[in-house]
Amino acid sequence: GQGGFLLEVLRRRPRLDGVLFDEAHAVAGHRLAADEVKGRWQAVAGDFFAEVPRGDVYLLKRILHDWDDEQCVTILRNCRRAMAPGGRILVVDAVVPRGNAPHQAKTLDLLLMSALVGKERTEADFARLFAAAGLRLSRTIPTDTMLSIAEAEPEP
């Protein structure tokens, strides 16, 4: 991505440093030129299906919903391998609620499944993906949007 979310995180948390990791063409168009975050971030081009930079916290915002389960497990395993002790993965995606009540995530799920290989997932789906990657779902945090934050930590 272009780093807008990372920019906001760094602005609000002055003690943090960050890495914007994406394909070369994506990180080339970054939006992290703000003076208040200068020297606290770096752009790294790469392929998350191959390897990811070492880190404490991995924030995967609107990433996993683009991929099938097998590809998601590959991404999560690569994060797990590179993760520092005590690290976490935060997945920011729609979490499809149970039941038959209408919900934006359900509509988006249908769109993704019809046009791409990805899909929106339930909390149980995220738990299964995390388990397959050597992680466990520690909590799901709702937001004021259709997105939630699924937090994963290494299995003990």
C-alpha positions in Angstrom: 0.0 0.0 0.0 0.9 3.6 0.1 1.3 3.8 3.9 -1.6 6.1 4.9 -2.5 3.8 7.8 1.1 3.4 8.9 1.5 7.2 8.8 -1.4 7.6 11.2 -0.1 4.9 13.6 3.3 6.5 13.7 1.8 10.0 14.2 -0.2 8.7 17.2 2.6 6.5 18.7 5.8 8.5 18.6 7.9 5.7 20.1 7.1 3.3 17.3 9.0 2.7 14.1 7.5 1.0 11.1 8.1 -0.8 7.8 6.0 -0.3 4.8 6.3 -3.7 3.0 4.7 -4.3 -0.4 5.6 -4.9 -4.0 8.1 -2.4 -5.5 5.5 -0.5 -7.5 3.3 -0.1 -4.4 6.0 1.2 -2.0 7.3 3.6 -4.7 4.1 5.6 -4.4 4.2 5.8 -0.6 2.7 8.8 1.4 5.1 8.8 4.3 6.9 12.1 3.7 5.5 13.9 6.8 8.3 15.5 8.9 6.9 14.2 12.2 7.6 10.5 11.2 10.9 11.2 9.4 13.6 8.6 10.3 11.0 6.3 11.9 10.0 4.2 9.0 11.4 2.5 5.9 9.9 1.3 2.7 10.9 -2.3 1.8 9.9 -3.9 -1.5 9.3 -7.7 -1.4 7.0 -10.6 -1.8 5.1 -11.8 1.3 4.7 -15.2 -0.3 8.6 -15.6 -0.1 9.6 -13.8 3.1 8.9 -10.7 5.2 11.2 -8.4 7.2 11.7 -9.2 10.9 9.3 -7.3 13.2 7.4 -7.2 16.5 4.0 -6.6 15.1 2.6 -7.3 11.6 -0.3 -5.3 10.5 -2.1 -6.9 7.6 -4.8 -4.4 6.6 -7.1 -5.6 3.9 -4.6 -8.2 2.7 -5.9 -11.7 3.6 -9.3 -11.1 2.0 -7.6 -11.0 -1.4 -6.3 -14.6 -1.1 -7.5 -18.1 -0.8 -6.8 -20.0 2.5 -3.6 -21.7 1.3 -2.1 -18.4 0.2 -3.2 -16.8 3.5 -1.5 -19.5 5.5 1.7 -19.0 3.5 1.6 -15.2 4.3 0.9 -15.9 8.0 3.7 -18.6 8.3 6.2 -16.1 6.8 5.2 -13.5 9.3 5.4 -16.1 12.1 8.9 -17.2 11.0 10.2 -13.6 11.0 8.4 -12.5 14.1 10.4 -11.4 17.2 9.7 -13.2 20.5 6.4 -11.8 21.9 5.3 -10.6 18.5 1.7 -10.3 17.2 -0.1 -10.3 13.9 -3.0 -7.8 13.6 -5.3 -8.6 10.7 -7.6 -5.7 9.8 -10.4 -7.2 7.7 -14.1 -7.6 7.7 -15.2 -10.4 10.0 -18.4 -12.0 8.8 -20.9 -12.2 11.6 -22.9 -15.4 12.3 -26.5 -15.7 11.3 -28.6 -14.6 8.3 -28.9 -10.9 9.1 -27.8 -8.5 6.4 -24.2 -7.2 6.8 -21.8 -5.3 4.5 -19.1 -8.0 5.0 -21.5 -10.6 3.5 -22.1 -8.6 0.4 -18.4 -8.0 0.0 -17.8 -11.7 0.5 -20.0 -12.5 -2.5 -18.3 -10.0 -4.6 -14.8 -11.3 -3.7 -15.8 -14.9 -4.3 -17.3 -14.1 -7.7 -14.5 -11.9 -9.0 -11.3 -13.0 -7.2 -9.8 -15.9 -5.3 -10.3 -14.2 -1.9 -13.2 -14.0 0.5 -14.2 -12.4 3.7 -14.0 -14.7 6.7 -15.7 -15.5 10.0 -13.9 -15.4 13.3 -13.8 -19.3 13.2 -12.2 -19.0 9.7 -9.5 -16.7 11.0 -8.9 -19.1 14.0 -8.3 -22.0 11.5 -6.0 -20.0 9.3 -4.0 -18.9 12.3 -3.8 -22.4 13.7 -2.5 -23.7 10.3 0.3 -21.1 10.5 1.4 -22.0 14.1 -0.6 -19.1 15.6 -3.7 -18.7 17.8 -6.5 -16.2 17.7 -6.1 -14.2 20.9 -9.0 -11.8 20.4 -11.1 -10.0 17.8 -11.6 -6.3 18.3 -14.6 -4.7 16.6 -14.4 -1.2 15.2 -16.9 1.5 14.2 -16.7 0.2 10.6 -17.4 -3.2 9.0 -13.7 -4.0 9.7 -12.5 -5.7 12.8 -9.0 -6.5 14.1 -8.2 -10.2 14.5 -5.1 -10.5 16.8 -2.9 -13.6 16.5 0.0 -14.7 18.6 2.4 -17.6 18.4 1.2 -21.0 19.7 3.1 -21.7 22.9 
